[in-house]
Structure formats: structure tokens, C-alpha cells
Amino acid sequence: MSEKMYTLLDANRKPYQSATPGKLGGNGKGKIYGRLDCPAALRAIAKGGYVESRVFFADEETAIAAGFRPCGTCMREKYAKWKAQHGK
């Protein structure tokens, strides 16, 4: 029996195979990362949105290094800090 493998993105946005599932999910087109149980992401997925652009990260440091920003719904405090730093 083979072990289940997961496709994650590294800091250079290159996919790689991992025996450990990602801790964070993201929207590859919008360059947003957040919790796997994020209500906004789950709503979008339920409506058929961004399933093809869904990405996963091993940790937050990798998501940030890959150029993704925190989700404004499930990571409000981190998003507020990011927004203040980037003036958006």
C-alpha cells in the first residue's frame, strides 16, 4: 500500500510532493493564503470557485516567501498588519 502524497508549493511557487498535508491553503490567482477551514474559501469552493487555482503550503513562512498575503477573513490580525505595511 502506497503512502498518500500531497502537492504543496515551495517558497519559489514550485509544486513538490509531501507525505505531510499542508497546514495552509491559498488562492494561487489572488496570492492569498489562509486556514484550511476559512469560511470565505469554503464558500468559494462550494460555489465552484478557484478549485483549479487552490494551492497548499507547509507553513506560513513558505506562503509569505512565495509572495502570498494573509486572508482578510480568517487571518484578520495578520491581514491588518500586512495591509498597514503595504499601504493598501
C-alpha positions as CSV (number, residue, x, y, z in Angstrom):
1,M,0.0,0.0,0.0
2,S,1.5,3.4,-1.0
3,E,1.5,6.4,1.2
4,K,-0.8,9.3,0.3
5,M,1.1,12.3,-1.1
6,Y,0.1,15.9,-1.2
7,T,1.2,18.6,-3.6
8,L,2.4,21.8,-1.8
9,L,4.1,24.9,-3.1
10,D,7.6,25.9,-2.0
11,A,8.9,29.5,-1.5
12,N,9.6,29.8,-5.3
13,R,6.0,28.8,-6.1
14,K,7.2,25.4,-7.4
15,P,5.0,22.4,-6.6
16,Y,6.5,19.4,-4.7
17,Q,5.2,16.2,-3.3
18,S,5.0,15.8,0.5
19,A,3.8,12.9,2.8
20,T,2.5,15.6,5.1
21,P,-0.5,17.6,4.1
22,G,-0.3,21.4,4.0
23,K,-1.2,23.5,7.1
24,L,-2.5,26.4,5.0
25,G,-4.5,26.8,1.8
26,G,-4.4,29.5,-0.7
27,N,-5.7,31.0,-3.9
28,G,-3.0,30.9,-6.5
29,K,-4.5,33.6,-8.7
30,G,-5.2,36.1,-5.9
31,K,-2.0,35.2,-4.0
32,I,-3.9,34.9,-0.7
33,Y,-3.2,32.3,2.0
34,G,-5.3,31.3,5.0
35,R,-6.6,28.5,7.2
36,L,-7.9,25.3,5.7
37,D,-11.2,25.9,7.4
38,C,-11.5,29.6,6.2
39,P,-15.3,30.4,5.8
40,A,-14.6,32.6,2.7
41,A,-12.5,29.9,1.0
42,L,-15.0,27.2,1.8
43,R,-17.9,29.3,0.4
44,A,-15.9,30.0,-2.8
45,I,-15.1,26.3,-3.2
46,A,-18.7,25.3,-2.6
47,K,-19.8,27.6,-5.4
48,G,-17.1,26.1,-7.7
49,G,-14.7,29.0,-7.4
50,Y,-10.9,28.7,-7.6
51,V,-10.8,24.9,-7.3
52,E,-8.2,24.9,-10.1
53,S,-6.1,27.6,-8.5
54,R,-6.1,26.2,-5.0
55,V,-2.7,25.8,-3.5
56,F,-1.3,24.5,-0.2
57,F,1.7,25.4,1.9
58,A,3.6,23.6,4.6
59,D,3.7,26.7,6.8
60,E,3.1,30.4,6.9
61,E,6.8,31.3,6.3
62,T,6.7,29.5,3.0
63,A,3.4,31.2,1.9
64,I,4.9,34.6,2.7
65,A,8.2,33.8,0.9
66,A,6.1,32.8,-2.1
67,G,4.6,36.2,-2.2
68,F,1.2,35.4,-0.8
69,R,-0.7,37.7,1.7
70,P,-2.9,36.7,4.7
71,C,-6.6,36.3,4.2
72,G,-8.7,39.1,5.4
73,T,-11.4,36.8,6.7
74,C,-9.7,34.0,8.6
75,M,-6.4,35.8,9.5
76,R,-7.8,39.3,10.3
77,E,-4.9,40.5,12.6
78,K,-2.2,39.3,10.3
79,Y,-4.0,40.8,7.3
80,A,-4.4,44.2,9.1
81,K,-0.6,44.2,9.8
82,W,0.1,43.3,6.2
83,K,-2.2,46.0,4.9
84,A,-0.6,48.6,7.2
85,Q,2.9,47.6,5.9
86,H,1.9,47.6,2.3
87,G,-0.3,50.7,2.3
88,K,-3.2,49.0,0.5
